[in-house]
Amino acid sequence: MTIESIGTNAGAVYQALDAAPGRTLGMKGLRKATKLKKDEILPALGWLGREGKIRLASEGEEITVTLA
């Protein structure tokens, strides 16, 4: 995995969240919307988190991601 691919995946995650109702998705929703694997989504979330573009919440064992 390269920095470039992480950035590309971050863009896909951002677009999926932007199109989602309430601009919020769980991990399953992100995987379905982006067609990315969990190990591709997690670095993308780190990228977006570092830029302050998302908020993470934990509901039980499910992680919910919302655009900030």
Backbone hydrogen bonds, N-H to C=O, Kabsch-Sander energy under -0.5 kcal/mol:
donor,donor_aa,acceptor,acceptor_aa,energy
6,I,2,T,-2.2
7,G,3,I,-2.3
8,T,4,E,-2.2
9,N,5,S,-2.6
10,A,6,I,-2.4
11,G,7,G,-1.8
12,A,8,T,-1.8
13,V,9,N,-2.5
14,Y,10,A,-2.6
15,Q,11,G,-2.4
16,A,12,A,-2.1
17,L,13,V,-2.4
18,D,14,Y,-2.5
19,A,15,Q,-1.6
20,A,16,A,-0.8
20,A,17,L,-0.6
23,R,20,A,-2.3
24,T,21,P,-1.2
25,L,65,V,-2.3
27,M,63,I,-0.9
30,L,26,G,-2.3
31,R,27,M,-2.5
32,K,28,K,-2.3
33,A,29,G,-2.7
34,T,30,L,-2.5
35,K,31,R,-1.7
40,E,37,K,-1.6
41,I,37,K,-1.9
42,L,38,K,-2.4
44,A,40,E,-0.9
45,L,41,I,-2.6
46,G,42,L,-2.0
47,W,43,P,-2.2
48,L,44,A,-2.5
49,G,45,L,-2.8
50,R,46,G,-2.5
51,E,47,W,-1.5
52,G,49,G,-1.3
53,K,48,L,-2.7
54,I,48,L,-0.5
55,R,66,T,-2.7
57,A,64,T,-2.4
59,E,57,A,-0.5
59,E,62,E,-3.1
60,G,58,S,-0.6
62,E,59,E,-2.0
64,T,57,A,-3.4
65,V,25,L,-3.3
66,T,55,R,-2.5
67,L,23,R,-2.0
68,A,53,K,-2.7
